[in-house]
Amino acid sequence: MRRGWWRRNAAALAALVVLVPVTVLVVGGNEWREYYGFRASMPVEVASGERTTYAGAEFGGADIAPLTAEGLEVPEGARAFLVTVEVAPTTTTPPSCLPLSLHEQGGAQREWSVDASLRWYDRDRPSGCDSLATGPYTIATPFLVPDDATGPFFVDLFVVGEAPRFLRVHLD
């Protein structure tokens, strides 16, 4: 007596029922991990005036103030700001970070990166994390924003090797 197609292939069909979903989960999981595991997607919120220990340093004391300096050229319709963040290494391996980015929490919710066109720097304060620092220091980063930027503002600070977590420091 001849068996039907379904019975002859029962083992293969059962394997497909198990292997297809497992394959989808493994491939999808790897893609998810590659995409989200190395991108900043989990902010560690630091309220204005607060401090937090993160990635081998204490961060806090953040401030935003108008930037004025002799010879500073600010285009019409824009304002220059200086964002400062105090950093105190807590380990023998201080953090290394990418440049800060400034965000408008209200209004149009825009984002700005460091603006080199301002041609401003401070020898005593780096514009990003100092991975060679042995003591406390202050990050000082200039930003150029449009006149209509309303705030409040916050900065995002990405420490190398800490993704997907990153610091989001709120400013006054």
C-alpha positions as CSV (number, residue, x, y, z in Angstrom):
1,M,0.0,0.0,0.0
2,R,1.3,3.4,-1.0
3,R,1.5,6.1,1.7
4,G,0.3,9.6,1.0
5,W,2.6,12.6,0.3
6,W,1.9,14.1,3.7
7,R,2.9,11.0,5.6
8,R,6.0,10.4,3.5
9,N,7.2,14.0,4.3
10,A,5.9,14.3,7.9
11,A,9.5,14.5,9.4
12,A,10.6,17.1,6.9
13,L,7.4,19.2,7.5
14,A,7.9,19.0,11.3
15,A,11.5,20.1,10.9
16,L,10.3,23.1,8.8
17,V,7.7,24.1,11.4
18,V,10.5,24.3,14.0
19,L,13.4,25.6,11.8
20,V,11.7,28.4,10.0
21,P,10.7,30.4,13.1
22,V,14.1,29.6,14.8
23,T,15.9,30.9,11.7
24,V,13.7,34.1,11.6
25,L,14.4,34.7,15.3
26,V,18.2,34.2,15.0
27,V,18.6,36.3,11.9
28,G,16.2,39.0,13.2
29,G,17.9,39.0,16.6
30,N,21.3,39.4,15.1
31,E,20.1,42.3,12.9
32,W,18.4,43.9,15.9
33,R,21.6,43.6,18.0
34,E,23.8,45.0,15.2
35,Y,21.5,47.9,14.7
36,Y,20.5,48.9,18.2
37,G,23.4,47.4,20.2
38,F,25.9,49.8,18.7
39,R,23.7,52.9,18.3
40,A,22.8,55.4,21.1
41,S,19.3,54.5,21.9
42,M,19.1,54.4,25.7
43,P,19.7,57.8,27.3
44,V,20.8,58.1,30.9
45,E,19.0,61.3,31.9
46,V,20.8,63.9,34.1
47,A,18.5,66.7,35.4
48,S,19.7,70.3,35.3
49,G,22.1,70.9,38.2
50,E,22.4,67.2,39.0
51,R,25.5,64.9,38.8
52,T,25.9,61.3,37.8
53,T,28.6,58.7,37.7
54,Y,28.8,57.1,34.3
55,A,31.5,55.2,32.3
56,G,34.3,55.9,34.8
57,A,33.7,59.6,35.6
58,E,31.3,61.8,37.4
59,F,29.5,64.2,35.0
60,G,27.4,67.2,36.0
61,G,27.5,71.0,36.6
62,A,26.4,71.6,33.1
63,D,25.6,75.1,31.9
64,I,24.8,77.0,28.7
65,A,25.7,80.6,28.3
66,P,26.0,83.2,25.5
67,L,29.5,83.0,24.0
68,T,31.2,86.3,23.5
69,A,34.8,86.7,22.7
70,E,37.0,89.2,20.9
71,G,37.0,88.6,17.2
72,L,34.2,86.1,17.4
73,E,32.2,86.3,14.2
74,V,28.5,85.3,14.6
75,P,26.4,85.4,11.4
76,E,23.3,87.5,11.4
77,G,20.2,85.6,12.5
78,A,22.3,83.3,14.8
79,R,23.6,83.2,18.4
80,A,26.7,81.6,19.8
81,F,26.5,79.6,23.0
82,L,29.1,77.9,25.1
83,V,28.1,74.6,26.8
84,T,30.2,73.5,29.7
85,V,30.1,70.1,31.5
86,E,32.2,69.3,34.5
87,V,33.9,65.9,34.4
88,A,35.7,64.2,37.3
89,P,37.3,60.8,36.4
90,T,36.6,58.1,39.0
91,T,38.8,55.3,37.6
92,T,42.3,55.0,36.3
93,T,40.9,54.8,32.8
94,P,39.0,58.1,32.1
95,P,36.3,58.0,29.4
96,S,36.8,58.9,25.8
97,C,33.8,60.5,24.2
98,L,32.5,61.9,20.9
99,P,31.8,65.6,20.6
100,L,28.7,66.9,22.3
101,S,25.5,67.6,20.4
102,L,23.1,70.3,21.5
103,H,19.3,69.7,21.3
104,E,16.3,72.0,21.6
105,Q,13.9,70.3,24.0
106,G,11.0,72.6,23.1
107,G,10.2,74.5,20.0
108,A,11.2,72.8,16.8
109,Q,13.3,70.2,18.7
110,R,16.4,70.8,16.5
111,E,19.9,69.5,17.0
112,W,23.3,71.1,16.5
113,S,26.8,69.8,16.5
114,V,30.0,71.6,17.3
115,D,30.5,74.6,15.0
116,A,34.1,74.9,13.9
117,S,33.2,78.0,11.8
118,L,33.2,80.0,15.1
119,R,37.0,79.5,15.3
120,W,36.8,79.5,19.1
121,Y,38.7,77.3,21.5
122,D,39.9,77.4,25.0
123,R,43.3,75.9,25.7
124,D,42.4,75.1,29.3
125,R,39.2,73.4,28.6
126,P,38.8,70.6,25.9
127,S,35.8,70.5,23.7
128,G,35.2,66.8,24.5
129,C,36.3,64.1,27.0
130,D,40.0,64.1,27.9
131,S,40.9,60.4,28.0
132,L,44.3,61.3,29.5
133,A,43.0,63.4,32.4
134,T,43.9,62.4,35.8
135,G,41.9,65.0,37.7
136,P,38.7,67.0,37.2
137,Y,38.3,69.2,34.2
138,T,35.6,71.1,32.3
139,I,34.4,70.4,28.7
140,A,33.7,73.7,26.9
141,T,31.9,73.3,23.5
142,P,30.8,76.2,21.3
143,F,27.5,76.0,19.3
144,L,26.0,78.3,16.8
145,V,22.1,78.2,16.8
146,P,19.5,80.2,15.0
147,D,17.9,83.3,16.8
148,D,14.6,81.5,17.0
149,A,15.9,78.6,19.1
150,T,13.8,78.7,22.2
151,G,15.1,76.0,24.6
152,P,15.2,74.5,27.1
153,F,18.2,72.7,25.8
154,F,20.1,69.5,26.6
155,V,23.3,67.9,25.4
156,D,24.0,64.3,24.5
157,L,27.3,62.9,25.4
158,F,28.4,59.6,23.8
159,V,31.1,57.7,25.6
160,V,33.1,55.3,23.4
161,G,32.3,51.7,24.3
162,E,29.1,52.5,26.2
163,A,26.5,52.1,23.4
164,P,23.6,51.8,23.4
165,R,23.6,53.9,26.6
166,F,24.6,57.6,26.4
167,L,24.3,60.7,28.7
168,R,21.6,63.2,28.2
169,V,22.4,66.3,30.3
170,H,19.7,68.9,30.7
171,L,20.8,72.5,30.8
172,D,19.3,75.6,32.5
